[in-house]
Amino acid sequence: MIPWTKIHKGERTEHTLRAMGPLFVWNIISKCNLKCAHCYRESSPELKEADFTDTECINLASEIKKLNPPIVLLSGGEPLLRPNIFDIIKACKDEGLRVGLSTNGTLINTKMAKKIKEAKVDYVGVSIDGREEWHDIFRGSTGSFNASWEGIKLLNNSGVKTGVRFTLTASNSYDLFYVLDKTVQSGTKRFCLYHLVYSGRASSEQDLPLEDKRKLMEKFLLKVREISLKDPEFEVLTTDNPADGIFMLENLADKKEAVSCITAHRGCSAGDRVVYLDSNGDVFPCQFLRDSLLGNVRKKPLFDILNDRNNELLQQFRNKKDHLEGRCGSCRHKEICGGCRARAKAYYGSLWAEDPACYLEQTSTKTEDVLVNESKSIL
């Protein structure tokens, strides 16, 4: 995840990042009340899969604590459909963990917003993917657009920190700045731009062509600069495309002040700085690589799974640069980028192939030298 607003301000965050364990994404329920066209989990109202019992979920909080994650993101499916979600949140908070919710927002009424506030949830990310007509089609439910924004409004009024998450596709790219502007106007202080990852119902056919994506990101960068000057507290982040950081540096005047943030994130997080726990106990390198099983917590403790030096797949993820092929393998930025491994696997059938969604052109010699030399001094 690349914090564009923080990079623009020249903030150096590598020490903070390295002091923490992996971002922990926990799918606490497979079912969802919507049926989104890009869902990595293929969740829907009809989906019925075996989920963890209430007791198993509560007991996992102490195991998660051992990993020292910066935050536990409760996801799904739709996490608010889980009957004992507030028991899970309490168990995590009792362990001293920060807790976030990844939700579509449609189930957040006044009563639910109050419960989320009282549970001391640290952050709620709500997905909005375009203007009303397109969003409702994309989410498979008429009225979901208005329900999601109403949920955001209620949370903001309750004093809960919120963020809007926008997944970029070829069909909704024209709505990006509309949603960003609406986010600013709503009082929400965070906007996350997600690049499409080909997993579940999402496919490469839905993605924006590379040239169009590059042009859009140029405009996005200018918009971010404009917003950060007006409101220094507003955060803009991008995720699921490590090329964003390098692209941004190419367009910044003072590169050295920002490069440490890029090197600290070190590109694709799968298997290293992020871990995904599915609702049945399966552990994966990230939520988009659900065919790359690392283990199951019903058979082996979570901490042991993620610290197994004999797990060849896990060790490969933690040394990605040694396995990259194609354009990613020959790229000078592979130490700090490496592309998205989930997209490579989906598109080429290989975890280590080049990222098909890399939109970078040849970077300048000045940018190359700054990135390579500065990253060596930090890594």
C-alpha positions in Angstrom: 0.0 0.0 0.0 1.6 3.3 -1.1 0.7 6.4 1.0 0.7 9.0 -1.8 -0.1 12.0 0.4 2.6 11.1 2.9 5.2 10.6 0.1 4.2 14.0 -1.3 5.0 15.5 2.1 8.3 13.7 2.3 7.6 11.6 5.4 10.1 8.9 6.2 8.2 5.9 7.6 10.5 2.9 7.2 11.3 2.5 10.9 7.6 2.4 11.9 6.9 -0.2 9.2 9.7 -2.5 10.1 8.9 -2.4 13.8 5.5 -4.1 13.0 4.6 -7.6 11.9 2.4 -8.3 8.8 -0.8 -6.6 8.1 -3.4 -9.2 9.1 -6.5 -9.6 6.8 -9.0 -11.9 8.4 -12.0 -13.2 6.4 -14.5 -13.9 9.3 -17.4 -14.9 7.1 -17.6 -16.1 3.5 -21.2 -14.9 2.9 -22.1 -11.4 1.6 -25.3 -9.6 1.1 -24.0 -8.3 -2.3 -22.6 -10.0 -5.3 -19.8 -7.7 -6.6 -18.4 -8.1 -10.1 -14.8 -8.0 -9.0 -15.0 -10.0 -5.7 -11.8 -12.0 -5.1 -13.7 -14.3 -2.8 -16.7 -14.9 -5.1 -19.0 -14.1 -2.1 -22.7 -13.7 -2.5 -26.0 -14.0 -0.6 -26.3 -17.6 -1.7 -22.8 -18.7 -0.8 -22.6 -21.4 1.9 -19.2 -22.5 3.2 -17.9 -23.7 6.5 -16.7 -20.9 8.6 -14.9 -20.9 11.9 -17.0 -21.4 15.0 -17.5 -18.5 17.4 -15.1 -20.1 20.0 -12.4 -20.7 17.4 -12.6 -17.0 16.4 -12.3 -15.8 19.9 -9.3 -18.0 20.7 -7.5 -16.8 17.6 -7.1 -13.3 18.9 -4.1 -14.3 21.2 -2.5 -16.1 18.3 -2.8 -13.1 16.1 -1.3 -10.9 18.8 2.0 -12.9 18.6 2.4 -11.6 15.0 2.3 -8.0 16.2 0.3 -6.7 13.2 -0.2 -3.0 12.7 -3.9 -3.7 12.4 -6.3 -6.6 12.1 -8.7 -6.0 9.1 -11.9 -8.0 9.6 -13.2 -8.8 6.1 -15.4 -11.2 4.2 -17.8 -11.7 2.6 -19.5 -9.0 4.6 -18.1 -9.0 8.1 -21.2 -7.3 9.6 -23.2 -10.4 8.8 -21.2 -12.4 11.3 -23.5 -12.7 14.4 -20.6 -12.6 16.9 -18.5 -9.9 15.2 -18.5 -7.7 18.3 -17.3 -10.6 20.4 -14.4 -11.0 17.9 -13.6 -7.3 18.0 -13.6 -7.3 21.8 -11.3 -10.3 21.9 -8.9 -8.5 19.6 -9.1 -5.3 21.5 -8.5 -7.1 24.8 -5.2 -8.3 23.3 -4.2 -4.7 22.5 -4.8 -5.1 18.8 -5.9 -2.3 16.5 -9.1 -3.4 14.5 -10.4 -2.3 11.2 -13.5 -3.3 9.2 -13.6 -3.9 5.5 -17.2 -3.5 4.6 -19.6 -2.5 1.8 -21.3 -0.2 4.3 -24.9 -1.1 3.4 -25.7 -2.7 6.8 -24.6 0.4 8.8 -27.6 2.1 10.3 -27.7 4.3 13.4 -27.7 1.4 15.8 -24.8 -0.4 14.0 -22.7 2.8 13.9 -23.2 3.2 17.6 -22.1 -0.4 18.2 -19.0 0.1 16.1 -18.1 3.3 18.0 -18.7 1.6 21.4 -16.5 -1.4 20.3 -13.7 1.1 19.7 -13.1 0.0 16.1 -10.1 1.9 14.9 -11.0 2.2 11.2 -13.8 1.3 8.8 -13.1 1.1 5.1 -16.2 1.3 2.9 -16.1 0.3 -0.8 -17.5 2.8 -3.4 -16.9 2.0 -7.0 -18.5 4.8 -9.1 -21.5 6.9 -9.5 -24.8 5.6 -8.3 -26.0 3.8 -11.4 -22.7 2.1 -12.1 -22.0 1.3 -8.4 -25.3 -0.5 -8.0 -24.8 -2.5 -11.2 -21.2 -3.4 -10.1 -22.4 -4.4 -6.7 -25.4 -6.3 -7.9 -27.9 -4.4 -5.7 -30.1 -1.4 -6.4 -29.8 1.1 -3.6 -26.4 0.0 -2.4 -24.7 3.3 -3.4 -27.0 5.4 -1.2 -26.9 2.8 1.6 -23.1 2.8 1.6 -22.8 6.6 1.7 -25.4 6.8 4.5 -23.3 4.3 6.4 -20.2 6.5 6.0 -22.2 9.5 7.1 -23.4 7.8 10.3 -19.9 6.6 11.1 -18.4 10.0 10.6 -21.2 11.5 12.8 -20.3 8.9 15.5 -16.6 9.9 15.4 -15.4 6.7 13.8 -12.4 7.0 11.4 -13.5 6.1 7.9 -12.1 5.6 4.5 -13.5 5.1 1.0 -12.0 2.3 -1.2 -12.3 2.5 -4.9 -11.3 -0.4 -7.2 -10.2 0.8 -10.6 -11.5 -0.9 -13.7 -12.0 -0.1 -17.3 -15.7 0.5 -16.7 -15.5 2.9 -13.8 -12.3 4.9 -14.5 -14.3 7.9 -15.5 -15.9 8.0 -12.0 -12.6 8.0 -10.1 -12.4 11.7 -9.5 -16.1 12.0 -8.8 -15.8 9.5 -5.9 -12.6 11.1 -4.7 -14.3 14.6 -4.6 -17.3 13.1 -2.9 -15.1 11.5 -0.3 -13.5 14.9 0.5 -16.9 16.5 0.7 -18.2 13.8 3.0 -15.7 14.6 5.8 -14.0 11.2 5.4 -10.2 11.7 5.7 -8.9 8.7 3.7 -9.2 7.5 0.1 -7.7 4.3 -1.1 -7.3 3.5 -4.8 -7.2 -0.2 -5.4 -5.8 -1.6 -8.6 -7.8 -4.6 -9.9 -6.3 -8.0 -9.0 -7.4 -10.9 -11.2 -8.9 -13.2 -8.6 -12.3 -14.7 -8.0 -14.8 -13.0 -10.3 -12.2 -10.3 -11.3 -10.4 -10.9 -14.6 -7.9 -9.1 -16.8 -10.7 -8.3 -19.2 -12.1 -5.9 -16.6 -8.8 -4.0 -16.3 -7.9 -0.6 -17.7 -5.4 -0.7 -20.7 -1.9 0.2 -19.6 -1.6 3.5 -21.6 -5.0 4.6 -20.2 -3.9 3.7 -16.7 -0.7 5.7 -17.0 -2.5 8.8 -18.2 -5.1 8.4 -15.4 -2.4 8.0 -12.7 -0.8 11.2 -14.0 -4.0 13.1 -13.4 -4.5 11.3 -10.1 -1.1 12.5 -8.9 -2.0 16.1 -9.7 -5.3 15.7 -7.9 -3.5 14.3 -4.8 -1.2 17.3 -4.7 -4.1 19.7 -4.9 -6.0 17.9 -2.1 -3.0 17.7 0.2 -2.3 21.4 -0.1 -5.9 22.2 0.9 -6.3 19.6 3.6 -3.0 18.2 5.1 -5.0 15.7 7.2 -6.5 14.0 4.2 -4.8 10.7 3.3 -4.6 9.2 -0.2 -3.2 5.7 -0.7 -2.9 3.3 -3.5 -2.6 -0.4 -3.3 -2.1 -3.6 -5.4 0.3 -2.0 -7.8 3.8 -1.4 -6.5 4.6 0.4 -9.7 2.7 3.4 -8.3 5.5 4.4 -6.0 8.2 4.5 -8.8 5.8 6.3 -11.1 5.2 8.9 -8.5 8.9 9.5 -7.9 9.4 10.1 -11.6 7.0 13.0 -11.2 8.4 14.5 -8.0 11.0 17.2 -7.9 12.6 16.1 -4.5 13.1 12.4 -5.0 15.4 11.7 -2.0 12.9 12.9 0.6 10.3 10.5 -0.7 12.2 7.4 -1.7 12.6 6.0 1.8 8.8 5.5 2.0 8.9 3.5 -1.2 11.8 1.3 -0.2 10.2 0.7 3.2 7.1 -0.8 1.5 9.3 -2.9 -0.8 6.6 -3.6 -3.4 4.3 -6.7 -3.3 3.5 -7.5 0.3 2.3 -11.1 -0.2 3.7 -13.6 2.2 5.9 -11.1 3.9 4.2 -7.9 5.1 0.6 -9.2 4.7 -1.1 -12.4 5.7 -4.6 -13.6 4.9 -6.7 -15.9 7.1 -9.7 -17.4 5.4 -13.0 -18.1 7.2 -12.2 -21.9 7.3 -8.8 -21.5 8.9 -6.6 -21.6 5.7 -3.7 -19.2 5.7 -2.5 -17.6 2.4 0.2 -15.1 1.4 -2.6 -12.6 0.6 -6.3 -12.5 -0.1 -5.8 -12.8 -3.8 -3.6 -15.9 -3.7 -6.1 -18.4 -2.4 -4.5 -21.2 -4.4 -1.2 -20.8 -2.6 -1.9 -22.5 0.7 0.6 -22.0 3.6 -1.3 -24.0 6.2 -4.4 -24.3 8.3 -4.7 -23.0 11.9 -6.8 -26.0 12.9 -3.8 -28.2 12.2 -0.9 -25.9 13.2 -0.6 -22.7 15.2 -0.7 -19.5 13.2 2.6 -18.3 14.5 4.3 -21.6 13.5 2.8 -21.5 10.0 4.2 -18.0 9.4 7.6 -18.8 10.9 8.2 -22.2 9.2 11.6 -22.0 7.6 11.0 -25.3 5.9 8.0 -24.0 4.0 9.6 -23.5 0.6 6.7 -21.4 -0.8 6.8 -19.1 2.2 10.5 -18.6 1.9 10.2 -17.8 -1.8 7.7 -15.1 -1.1 10.1 -13.6 1.4 12.8 -13.5 -1.2 10.7 -12.6 -4.3 13.5 -10.7 -6.1 15.4 -14.0 -6.5 12.6 -15.7 -8.3 11.1 -13.0 -10.6 11.0 -13.6 -14.3 10.3 -11.6 -17.4 10.2 -7.8 -17.2 10.0 -7.9 -13.4 13.0 -10.1 -13.2 15.2 -7.8 -15.3 13.8 -4.6 -13.8 16.2 -2.4 -11.8 13.5 -1.7 -9.3 12.8 -5.3 -8.4 14.3 -4.8 -4.9 11.5 -2.3 -4.1 8.7 -3.3 -6.5 8.5 -6.7 -8.0 5.0 -6.3 -9.3 1.9 -8.1 -8.1 2.4 -11.8 -7.7 -1.4 -12.6 -7.7 -1.9 -10.9 -11.1 1.1 -12.7 -12.6 -0.2 -16.1 -11.4 -3.7 -15.4 -12.8 -2.5 -14.1 -16.1 0.5 -16.2 -16.9 0.0 -19.2 -14.6 3.3 -18.5 -12.7 3.8 -16.7 -9.4 7.1 -15.3 -10.6 6.1 -14.0 -14.1 6.0 -10.3 -14.8 3.1 -8.2 -13.6 0.7 -7.7 -16.6 -0.6 -4.5 -15.1 2.7 -2.7 -14.8 2.1 0.6 -16.7 5.6 2.1 -16.3 7.6 3.4 -19.2 11.4 3.7 -19.1 12.2 5.9 -16.1 14.8 8.6 -16.3 18.5 8.0 -15.4 18.2 10.4 -12.5 15.2 8.6 -11.0 16.9 5.2 -11.6 20.1 6.3 -9.8 18.2 7.9 -6.8 16.0 4.8 -6.4 18.8 2.2 -6.6 21.4 4.1 -4.5 18.9 5.2 -1.8 17.3 1.8 -1.5 20.7 0.1 -1.0 21.3 2.4 1.9 18.0 1.6 3.6 17.5 -2.1 2.9 
